[in-house]
């Protein structure tokens, strides 16, 4: 796409950015991700729309406007879905469960110390209700893909930790499937010790690194 087309598309969608910027800066805004999705969709849609007009300036302008409008609608729909599902999960899941909404995915983090006994892949009963609540939520929002990702600390060999994280991720995935989530939507992945979120030099840091993340991504 030429610089002229890009400039036209960006100028077309700038009105979306000006309108959306102030609400997006408010961390307490419950519709923040809806608006973020709308803005991102408008930008992408505007760029695509502008590219369809060839060398006709008016056609490019019309394409950019239409593309921005369509993209904003699609982005807002995804953002709204994530906002709604996040709000529901925060009401239903326990205080030990972390939930992050980054605008394109929901990341639900379960501490492995509560899910599993040391060196075990057998789920304890403490978070069974949370997993069932999560499965019910996934069934209410069926147009998503779910990655269940296991992580460990750095104790033990890297090969052992990778295998343990894979088996633990699969154990969580199995509970979701047994609770009614379609198996084709779920993938279990082991990351072992490769993606720490805290230092492995302290007991507290190791506890944070031992986790299972359930990443919910709307299908575009």
N, C-alpha and C positions, 0 to 999 in steps of 0.2 A: 504494500500500500504506500502511496506517495505521501510526502510530508504534508501536502495540501489537504489530502483526504483525512489524514490523522488530525490535523488542526481543525478541520471542519467538524469532525466527530466530537473532538474534545470540547469545542465551543458549544456544540449542540447540547451536550450533557452537562455543561457547567452549571446550568440552572438546577439540576438535581443535586449537585454537590453543595451549592450555596444554601439550598433549602434544607439539606440533611445534616450539614456540619454541626450546627448547634445542638440538636437532639443527640447526635452520636457522642458528643463530649460528656454527656451526663451518665455516669456509671450506674445510677439508679433507674435509668429509663428501661422499663420492662420490654420495650419494643426495639431496643438498640440493634439487635442482630437482624430484625426484620428490615430496618432502615439501612443497615450496612449492606444487606443482600440486595436491596433495591438499587442502591447507589452503584454497587459493583456490577450488577446486571445491566444497568443503564450505560455504564462506560463500555462494557464489552459489546452490548447490543448496538450502541452507537457506532463503534468502530467497524463492526461487521456490516451494519446497514450502509455506512458511507462507502464501503468497498463495492457495493452492488450497482453504483450509478455510473460506472465507467468515467468518461471525460465530461459528462453533463453535470455542471455544477448544481443546477436545480434538482436533478435526479439524485445526486449524492446527498444534498441537503434533506430531501424528503426521506431517503433511505436511512440517513442518520437519525432523524427524528423518530421514524417508525421503529427502527432497531432499538433505540434507547427506550422507547415506551414498552416494547415487548420484553426487552431484557430486564427492565425495572420490575415489571410484573412478575416475571419468573423468579428473579432474585428475591423479591419480597416474599413470595410464596414459600420458598425454601427457608428464608430467615424466620418467617412467622412460625413455620412448623418447628424449627429448632427452639425458638423461644417458648412455645407451648409445651413441647416435650420436656425441656429443661425445668420449667416451673412445676410440672407434674412430678417429675423424678425427685426434685428437692423436697416435695411434700411427702413422698412415699418411701424414700430411701433413708437409711440410718445415718447418724452423724459421722460414722467412720468412713462413709463413702464420699469421695471427691467428685465433683461434677464441673466440667469446664465447657463453655460454649464459645467456640472461636469464630462463629459466624458461618462456617462451612461444615463443621462437625460437632458432635457432642462426644466428649471424652469422659467416661465414667471410670474412676480409679478405685479399685478394691485392694486393701492391704492384704498381702499374702499371709501375714502372721495371724490374721483372723480367719482367713479362708482355709488354711492348711496347717497341720502340725509340722514340726521341723522335719525336713527331708521327705515329706509325704505328699502324695497327690490325692489323698482322700479328703474330700471337702468336709469341714466341720459343720455343725448345725447353726453356727452363729449368724451367718449371712445367707442362709437358705431362703428366708423370706424376702431379703433384698433382691436376690437373683430371680425369684418368682415375680416380684413386682416389676423388675426390669424386663422380664420376658413378656409380661402383660403389656407394658408400654411399647415394646417392639412390635407386638401384634396390633396395637392401635395405630401404629405408624408403619405400615408394611412396606412402603416404597423406600427402603433404606438397605444399605449393605453394612454388615457388622463384622468388624475384625476384633477378635479376642487375643490380646497380646500379653504374654507372660514375661516377667522380668525378675532377675535375682540380684543379690549382692555379689561381691567378688570372692567370697569364701569358697574354697574348693576349686576344682579345675574348671577351666572354661568349657570344656566338652561336657562335663557333668552338669554344669549350670544351664547350658543350652538345652540339653535333653530334659532336665527338670522343668524348665520354664515352658517347654513345648507341651509336656504332659499335663502341667497345671492349667495351661490355657485350654487344652482339649477337655479337661475335666469341667471347667466352667462352661465351655461351649456345649458340652453334653447336657448340662442342666437346663440351659436355655432351650435346646431342642426338645428335651423331655417335657418342658413346660409349654410347648406348642409353637415355638418359633421354627419356621421352615429351614431345613438344614442347608438349602442352597444359598441362603442369605448370610451364612456364618462361616468364617474362616478362622481357625486357631493357628497362632503364630508364636514361636518361641524366640525371644531375643537374648536370653541368657543375661550376662552381666554387661552387655555392650552399650546399653543406653541408661546409665545412672542419672538420677535427678538430684542426687545429693552425694556427699563425700562417703566413700567406703572406709574412711579412716576412723569413723566413730560409730558407736552402736546405733545412735539415732539416725545417722545417715544411711546405714545399712538397712534399717527398718523401712525407710522411705523407698529404697530401691527395690525391696521385695514387694512386688505389686502385680496385679493383673489389670490391664487397661482394656476397656470395652469401647471401641471407637465406632460411633454410629454416623454414617455418611449418607445423606439423602442422594437418591439416584437422580441424576440430571436428565 
